[in-house]
Amino acid sequence: MLELLLCSLVTILPDYLYRRYRQNKRFGQEITLYSVWYELRWGITGCLMLTVALITMIFYYHPSTNAAALYFRTVPILPEAAGRVAEVNIDYSAPVKKGAVLFRLDNTKQQAALETAKRKVAEVDASLISARADVVKAEAQSREAQAAWQQARDEFDTKSASGVNAVTGQGLAAALSGADVVVDVANAPSWEPAAVLAFFQRSSENLVAAEAAAGVKHHVALSIVDTDRSPDNTYFRAKLAQETIIKSASVPYSIVRATQFFEFLAAIADTSMIDGKIVVPTAQFQPIAADDVVDRLAEIATGRPLNGTIDIAGPEKAPFNEFIARRLKASADPRPVIGDPKALYYGAPIDDRSLNPLGEARLGATPLATWLSL
């Protein structure tokens, strides 16, 4: 309304001044503020009255309030999961394209749950691998048990047929009658400490007594390298007891100490499994093929008694774990082989000197690669 008043004044006043100026009336003389007001008093008063009336009418009929609320249309967006909004990608009132990412929720908890699930899956996979390794070990032990049972059965059948039992001494005198050389390669059916010691002591005592009575001229015994340097190994202690009995007897003797056989590598691996892994020492190792051992025994048996010991070993020397790994790889065994300097060998610690000849030794002719290819 103020604009209407001003427009009226701006319109009426210039017209009035222009007309009076054309009548040769001048400002400050015939035209004064009083003369302007006096001549235009009715028009100015009418404009003021009209302005007041319009303002009154507008404010009277126009609704007003001091508790107004903004109303606008919203589109609810419901995500699949509730959470705190971490990032908003759309500005206020900005256009949105189909498929655009509006915002991102904080997924810290979901990420943590995902990592936990991944760890559980990894644990399950590890358990599965361990279970598979346990199955492989069980199968190997089963085969070993079957082979041991068959060997024991064969020995029992042989001894039953021949009537010879070295542990009890039954049939030894008749079996050794007329013999010049005896080659003792008997092994204990049980490796339990007391049982294995009793076997070698009794069988050796009975055997040397029967040999002396039969006039045997040469006793050849197969033993193990390091029997006198591994007091923590119960089997080695039993073999050392056997050597002591042979040396104290009256029959000339030759003791052949051999390193471990290639044929025993798989069994060593089975007894060294921990949580699905083969954990073996890293000490130097020099195993030998059983055929080479037989050749050396035959050579010594047909020669003069040594009245002492001789060491034989394989042609290769390498870390213990490398021989085991090569053996398992050749048989497609998936179990990993871990070399640990502190790992035990049948319950006893070993080093580079333990399972190898310290002095001069006769070496076999068959390397592991050749033996594996047979």
SELUMZA-925234 format. One record per residue (C-alpha): residue in one letter; x, y, z. Coordinates in Angstrom, 1 decimal, decimal comma, always signed. Layout:
N
NODE zator     xx     yy     zz
NODE     A      X      Y      Z
...
// end
This chain:
374
NODE zator     xx     yy     zz
NODE     M   +0,0   +0,0   +0,0
NODE     L   +2,9   +2,3   +0,6
NODE     E   +3,8   +1,8   -3,0
NODE     L   +0,3   +2,9   -4,1
NODE     L   +0,7   +6,1   -2,0
NODE     L   +4,1   +6,9   -3,4
NODE     C   +2,9   +6,2   -6,9
NODE     S   +0,0   +8,6   -6,5
NODE     L   +2,2  +11,3   -5,2
NODE     V   +4,7  +10,8   -7,9
NODE     T   +2,0  +10,9  -10,5
NODE     I   -0,1  +13,8   -9,2
NODE     L   +2,7  +16,1   -8,0
NODE     P   +4,7  +16,3  -11,2
NODE     D   +1,5  +17,0  -13,2
NODE     Y   +0,5  +19,8  -10,9
NODE     L   +4,0  +21,4  -10,9
NODE     Y   +4,2  +21,2  -14,7
NODE     R   +0,9  +22,9  -15,2
NODE     R   +1,7  +25,7  -12,9
NODE     Y   +5,1  +26,2  -14,4
NODE     R   +3,4  +26,6  -17,8
NODE     Q   +1,3  +29,4  -16,3
NODE     N   +4,5  +31,3  -15,6
NODE     K   +4,5  +30,5  -11,9
NODE     R   +7,9  +29,9  -10,4
NODE     F   +9,2  +28,0   -7,4
NODE     G   +9,7  +30,1   -4,3
NODE     Q   +7,4  +32,8   -5,6
NODE     E   +3,9  +31,7   -6,6
NODE     I   +4,7  +28,0   -6,0
NODE     T   +5,4  +27,1   -2,3
NODE     L   +4,9  +24,1   -0,1
NODE     Y   +1,8  +25,6   +1,3
NODE     S   +0,3  +26,4   -2,1
NODE     V   +1,1  +22,8   -3,2
NODE     W   -0,6  +21,4   -0,1
NODE     Y   -3,5  +23,7   -0,3
NODE     E   -4,4  +22,9   -3,9
NODE     L   -3,7  +19,1   -3,6
NODE     R   -5,0  +18,6   -0,1
NODE     W   -8,0  +16,7   -1,1
NODE     G   -6,2  +14,4   -3,5
NODE     I   -3,4  +13,7   -0,9
NODE     T   -6,0  +13,1   +1,8
NODE     G   -7,9  +10,8   -0,4
NODE     C   -4,8   +8,7   -1,2
NODE     L   -4,0   +8,5   +2,5
NODE     M   -7,5   +7,4   +3,3
NODE     L   -7,5   +4,8   +0,5
NODE     T   -4,1   +3,5   +1,6
NODE     V   -5,2   +3,1   +5,2
NODE     A   -8,5   +1,4   +4,1
NODE     L   -6,7   -1,1   +1,9
NODE     I   -4,1   -1,9   +4,6
NODE     T   -6,8   -2,4   +7,2
NODE     M   -8,9   -4,6   +4,9
NODE     I   -5,9   -6,8   +3,9
NODE     F   -4,7   -7,3   +7,5
NODE     Y   -8,2   -7,9   +8,8
NODE     Y   -9,2  -10,6   +6,3
NODE     H   -5,7  -12,1   +5,7
NODE     P   -5,2  -15,1   +8,1
NODE     S   -2,1  -15,1  +10,3
NODE     T   -0,5  -17,3  +12,9
NODE     N   +2,6  -17,5  +15,1
NODE     A   +2,6  -21,3  +15,0
NODE     A   +3,2  -22,0  +11,3
NODE     A   +4,6  -25,4  +10,2
NODE     L   +6,4  -26,1   +7,0
NODE     Y   +4,7  -28,8   +4,9
NODE     F   +6,6  -30,5   +2,1
NODE     R   +6,4  -33,8   +0,3
NODE     T   +8,9  -36,5   +1,3
NODE     V   +9,8  -39,9   -0,1
NODE     P  +10,8  -42,4   +2,6
NODE     I  +13,9  -44,5   +1,8
NODE     L  +14,1  -47,7   +3,8
NODE     P  +17,5  -49,6   +3,6
NODE     E  +17,7  -53,3   +4,1
NODE     A  +19,6  -52,8   +7,3
NODE     A  +19,4  -50,1  +10,0
NODE     G  +22,5  -48,2  +11,0
NODE     R  +24,2  -44,9  +11,3
NODE     V  +24,7  -42,9   +8,1
NODE     A  +28,4  -42,6   +7,4
NODE     E  +28,4  -40,8   +4,1
NODE     V  +25,8  -38,9   +2,0
NODE     N  +26,4  -38,7   -1,8
NODE     I  +23,4  -36,4   -2,8
NODE     D  +23,2  -32,7   -2,0
NODE     Y  +20,0  -31,0   -0,8
NODE     S  +17,4  -30,8   -3,6
NODE     A  +19,9  -32,3   -6,0
NODE     P  +18,7  -34,4   -9,0
NODE     V  +18,9  -38,1   -8,5
NODE     K  +19,5  -40,6  -11,3
NODE     K  +18,3  -44,1  -11,3
NODE     G  +20,7  -46,5   -9,7
NODE     A  +22,7  -43,7   -7,9
NODE     V  +23,9  -44,4   -4,4
NODE     L  +22,2  -41,9   -2,1
NODE     F  +24,1  -42,6   +1,1
NODE     R  +26,2  -45,2   +2,8
NODE     L  +25,6  -46,7   +6,2
NODE     D  +28,4  -47,3   +8,6
NODE     N  +29,4  -51,0   +8,0
NODE     T  +32,0  -51,4  +10,8
NODE     K  +30,0  -54,1  +12,6
NODE     Q  +29,3  -55,9   +9,4
NODE     Q  +33,0  -55,8   +8,4
NODE     A  +33,9  -57,2  +11,8
NODE     A  +31,3  -59,9  +11,4
NODE     L  +32,6  -60,7   +7,9
NODE     E  +36,2  -61,0   +9,2
NODE     T  +35,0  -63,3  +12,1
NODE     A  +33,2  -65,4   +9,6
NODE     K  +36,3  -65,6   +7,4
NODE     R  +38,4  -66,7  +10,3
NODE     K  +35,8  -69,4  +11,2
NODE     V  +35,9  -70,6   +7,6
NODE     A  +39,7  -70,7   +7,8
NODE     E  +39,5  -72,6  +11,0
NODE     V  +37,1  -75,1   +9,5
NODE     D  +39,4  -75,5   +6,5
NODE     A  +42,4  -76,0   +8,7
NODE     S  +40,4  -78,6  +10,7
NODE     L  +39,4  -80,3   +7,5
NODE     I  +43,1  -80,4   +6,4
NODE     S  +44,1  -81,8   +9,8
NODE     A  +41,3  -84,3   +9,6
NODE     R  +42,4  -85,4   +6,1
NODE     A  +46,0  -85,7   +7,4
NODE     D  +44,7  -87,7  +10,4
NODE     V  +42,9  -90,0   +7,9
NODE     V  +46,1  -90,4   +5,9
NODE     K  +48,0  -91,1   +9,1
NODE     A  +45,4  -93,6  +10,2
NODE     E  +45,5  -95,3   +6,9
NODE     A  +49,3  -95,5   +7,0
NODE     Q  +49,2  -96,8  +10,6
NODE     S  +46,6  -99,3   +9,5
NODE     R  +48,8 -100,5   +6,7
NODE     E  +51,8 -100,6   +9,0
NODE     A  +49,8 -102,6  +11,5
NODE     Q  +48,6 -105,0   +8,9
NODE     A  +52,2 -105,4   +7,6
NODE     A  +53,4 -105,9  +11,2
NODE     W  +50,7 -108,4  +11,9
NODE     Q  +51,5 -110,2   +8,7
NODE     Q  +55,2 -110,2   +9,5
NODE     A  +54,5 -111,5  +13,0
NODE     R  +52,2 -114,1  +11,6
NODE     D  +54,8 -115,2   +9,1
NODE     E  +57,5 -115,3  +11,8
NODE     F  +55,2 -117,3  +14,0
NODE     D  +54,4 -119,7  +11,2
NODE     T  +58,1 -120,0  +10,4
NODE     K  +59,1 -120,5  +14,0
NODE     S  +56,3 -122,9  +14,6
NODE     A  +57,3 -124,9  +11,6
NODE     S  +61,0 -124,9  +12,5
NODE     G  +60,4 -125,0  +16,2
NODE     V  +62,9 -122,1  +16,8
NODE     N  +62,3 -119,3  +19,3
NODE     A  +65,3 -117,1  +20,2
NODE     V  +63,5 -115,4  +23,1
NODE     T  +62,8 -118,8  +24,9
NODE     G  +65,8 -120,6  +23,4
NODE     Q  +63,5 -123,3  +22,0
NODE     G  +65,0 -125,1  +19,0
NODE     L  +68,2 -123,0  +18,8
NODE     A  +70,6 -125,9  +19,4
NODE     A  +69,2 -127,9  +16,6
NODE     A  +69,0 -124,9  +14,2
NODE     L  +72,6 -123,9  +14,8
NODE     S  +74,0 -127,4  +14,6
NODE     G  +76,8 -127,4  +12,0
NODE     A  +76,6 -123,7  +11,4
NODE     D  +79,8 -121,6  +11,0
NODE     V  +78,2 -118,1  +10,7
NODE     V  +75,1 -116,7  +12,3
NODE     V  +73,6 -113,4  +11,0
NODE     D  +71,3 -111,9  +13,6
NODE     V  +68,9 -109,4  +12,1
NODE     A  +65,9 -110,2  +14,4
NODE     N  +63,8 -107,3  +15,5
NODE     A  +61,5 -106,8  +18,4
NODE     P  +57,8 -107,2  +17,8
NODE     S  +57,0 -104,4  +20,3
NODE     W  +58,9 -101,2  +20,8
NODE     E  +57,5 -100,6  +24,3
NODE     P  +60,6  -99,8  +26,4
NODE     A  +60,5 -102,8  +28,7
NODE     A  +59,4 -105,2  +26,0
NODE     V  +62,1 -104,2  +23,4
NODE     L  +64,8 -104,3  +26,0
NODE     A  +63,7 -107,8  +27,2
NODE     F  +63,6 -109,1  +23,7
NODE     F  +67,1 -108,1  +22,7
NODE     Q  +68,6 -109,2  +26,0
NODE     R  +67,0 -112,6  +26,1
NODE     S  +67,3 -113,4  +22,4
NODE     S  +71,0 -112,4  +22,4
NODE     E  +71,9 -114,3  +25,6
NODE     N  +70,2 -117,4  +24,3
NODE     L  +71,7 -117,0  +20,8
NODE     V  +75,4 -116,6  +21,9
NODE     A  +75,0 -119,5  +24,4
NODE     A  +73,7 -121,8  +21,7
NODE     E  +76,4 -120,6  +19,2
NODE     A  +79,1 -121,4  +21,7
NODE     A  +77,7 -124,8  +22,3
NODE     A  +77,4 -125,4  +18,5
NODE     G  +80,9 -124,2  +17,8
NODE     V  +79,8 -121,2  +15,6
NODE     K  +82,9 -119,3  +14,4
NODE     H  +81,3 -115,9  +13,5
NODE     H  +78,4 -114,0  +14,9
NODE     V  +77,2 -111,1  +12,7
NODE     A  +74,7 -108,7  +14,2
NODE     L  +72,9 -105,8  +12,6
NODE     S  +72,8 -102,7  +14,9
NODE     I  +72,2  -99,0  +14,5
NODE     V  +74,6  -96,1  +14,2
NODE     D  +74,6  -93,9  +17,3
NODE     T  +73,4  -96,6  +19,7
NODE     D  +76,1  -95,6  +22,2
NODE     R  +75,5  -91,8  +21,8
NODE     S  +71,7  -91,7  +22,3
NODE     P  +70,8  -92,7  +25,9
NODE     D  +67,4  -91,0  +25,6
NODE     N  +66,3  -93,4  +22,8
NODE     T  +64,8  -96,5  +24,4
NODE     Y  +65,2  -98,6  +21,2
NODE     F  +68,9  -97,6  +20,9
NODE     R  +69,5  -98,5  +24,6
NODE     A  +68,1 -102,0  +23,8
NODE     K  +70,3 -102,4  +20,8
NODE     L  +73,3 -101,2  +22,9
NODE     A  +72,4 -103,9  +25,5
NODE     Q  +72,5 -106,5  +22,6
NODE     E  +75,9 -105,3  +21,5
NODE     T  +77,2 -105,6  +25,1
NODE     I  +76,1 -109,2  +25,3
NODE     I  +77,6 -110,1  +22,0
NODE     K  +80,9 -108,4  +22,9
NODE     S  +81,1 -110,2  +26,2
NODE     A  +80,5 -113,7  +24,7
NODE     S  +83,2 -116,1  +23,6
NODE     V  +82,0 -116,3  +19,9
NODE     P  +84,0 -114,1  +17,4
NODE     Y  +81,7 -111,4  +16,2
NODE     S  +81,2 -108,5  +13,8
NODE     I  +78,7 -105,8  +14,6
NODE     V  +77,4 -103,8  +11,6
NODE     R  +75,9 -100,5  +12,6
NODE     A  +73,7  -99,1   +9,8
NODE     T  +72,0  -95,7   +9,5
NODE     Q  +68,2  -95,7   +9,1
NODE     F  +66,8  -97,4   +6,1
NODE     F  +65,0  -95,7   +3,2
NODE     E  +62,1  -98,1   +3,9
NODE     F  +61,5  -96,5   +7,3
NODE     L  +61,1  -92,9   +6,1
NODE     A  +57,3  -93,1   +5,7
NODE     A  +56,9  -94,7   +9,2
NODE     I  +59,1  -91,9  +10,7
NODE     A  +56,9  -89,3   +9,0
NODE     D  +53,8  -90,9  +10,5
NODE     T  +55,1  -90,8  +14,0
NODE     S  +56,2  -87,2  +13,6
NODE     M  +52,8  -85,7  +12,7
NODE     I  +51,6  -82,8  +14,7
NODE     D  +48,3  -81,0  +13,8
NODE     G  +48,3  -82,4  +10,3
NODE     K  +52,0  -81,4   +9,7
NODE     I  +55,1  -83,6   +9,7
NODE     V  +57,5  -81,9  +12,1
NODE     V  +61,0  -83,4  +12,0
NODE     P  +64,5  -82,3  +12,9
NODE     T  +66,8  -80,5  +10,5
NODE     A  +69,9  -82,3  +11,6
NODE     Q  +72,1  -84,0   +8,9
NODE     F  +70,9  -87,5   +7,9
NODE     Q  +72,4  -90,3   +5,8
NODE     P  +69,9  -93,1   +5,4
NODE     I  +70,7  -96,2   +3,4
NODE     A  +68,7  -98,7   +1,2
NODE     A  +68,0 -102,1   +2,8
NODE     D  +69,4 -103,9   -0,3
NODE     D  +72,8 -102,2   +0,3
NODE     V  +72,6 -103,3   +4,0
NODE     V  +72,1 -106,9   +2,8
NODE     D  +75,1 -106,7   +0,5
NODE     R  +77,3 -105,4   +3,3
NODE     L  +76,1 -108,1   +5,7
NODE     A  +76,8 -110,8   +3,2
NODE     E  +80,3 -109,3   +2,5
NODE     I  +81,1 -109,2   +6,2
NODE     A  +79,6 -112,6   +7,0
NODE     T  +81,8 -114,3   +4,4
NODE     G  +84,9 -112,6   +5,8
NODE     R  +86,9 -112,8   +8,9
NODE     P  +85,3 -111,7  +12,2
NODE     L  +86,1 -108,1  +13,0
NODE     N  +85,6 -108,5  +16,8
NODE     G  +84,5 -104,9  +16,6
NODE     T  +82,0 -102,6  +15,0
NODE     I  +81,7 -101,2  +11,5
NODE     D  +79,5  -98,4  +10,3
NODE     I  +77,6  -98,3   +7,0
NODE     A  +75,6  -95,4   +5,6
NODE     G  +73,9  -94,2   +2,4
NODE     P  +75,8  -92,3   -0,3
NODE     E  +74,0  -89,0   +0,4
NODE     K  +73,9  -86,7   +3,4
NODE     A  +71,3  -84,0   +3,7
NODE     P  +69,0  -82,4   +6,3
NODE     F  +66,5  -84,9   +7,9
NODE     N  +63,5  -82,9   +6,8
NODE     E  +64,6  -83,0   +3,1
NODE     F  +64,7  -86,8   +3,0
NODE     I  +61,2  -87,0   +4,6
NODE     A  +59,8  -84,4   +2,1
NODE     R  +61,3  -86,2   -0,9
NODE     R  +59,8  -89,5   +0,3
NODE     L  +56,3  -88,0   +0,8
NODE     K  +56,4  -86,2   -2,5
NODE     A  +57,3  -89,4   -4,3
NODE     S  +54,2  -91,0   -2,8
NODE     A  +51,9  -88,0   -3,5
NODE     D  +51,4  -87,5   +0,2
NODE     P  +50,0  -83,9   +0,6
NODE     R  +51,1  -83,5   +4,2
NODE     P  +53,5  -80,5   +4,7
NODE     V  +57,0  -81,2   +6,1
NODE     I  +58,3  -78,7   +8,6
NODE     G  +61,9  -78,7   +9,7
NODE     D  +62,4  -77,8  +13,3
NODE     P  +65,9  -77,9  +14,9
NODE     K  +64,3  -78,7  +18,3
NODE     A  +62,0  -81,5  +17,0
NODE     L  +62,6  -84,9  +18,7
NODE     Y  +63,5  -88,2  +17,0
NODE     Y  +61,5  -91,0  +18,7
NODE     G  +61,5  -88,9  +21,9
NODE     A  +65,2  -87,9  +21,8
NODE     P  +66,9  -84,8  +20,6
NODE     I  +69,5  -85,2  +17,8
NODE     D  +72,1  -83,1  +16,1
NODE     D  +74,3  -83,4  +13,0
NODE     R  +76,4  -86,1  +14,7
NODE     S  +73,6  -88,2  +16,1
NODE     L  +72,5  -90,5  +13,2
NODE     N  +75,6  -90,4  +11,1
NODE     P  +78,9  -92,2  +11,3
NODE     L  +81,6  -90,1  +13,0
NODE     G  +84,5  -91,9  +11,5
NODE     E  +85,2  -94,1   +8,5
NODE     A  +82,1  -95,8   +7,1
NODE     R  +81,3  -98,0   +4,1
NODE     L  +78,8  -96,3   +1,9
NODE     G  +75,9  -97,9   +0,0
NODE     A  +75,6  -97,5   -3,8
NODE     T  +71,9  -96,6   -4,0
NODE     P  +70,9  -92,9   -3,8
NODE     L  +67,4  -92,0   -2,7
NODE     A  +66,3  -90,9   -6,2
NODE     T  +67,1  -94,4   -7,5
NODE     W  +65,4  -96,1   -4,7
NODE     L  +62,2  -94,0   -5,2
NODE     S  +62,2  -94,9   -8,9
NODE     L  +62,2  -98,7   -8,2
// end
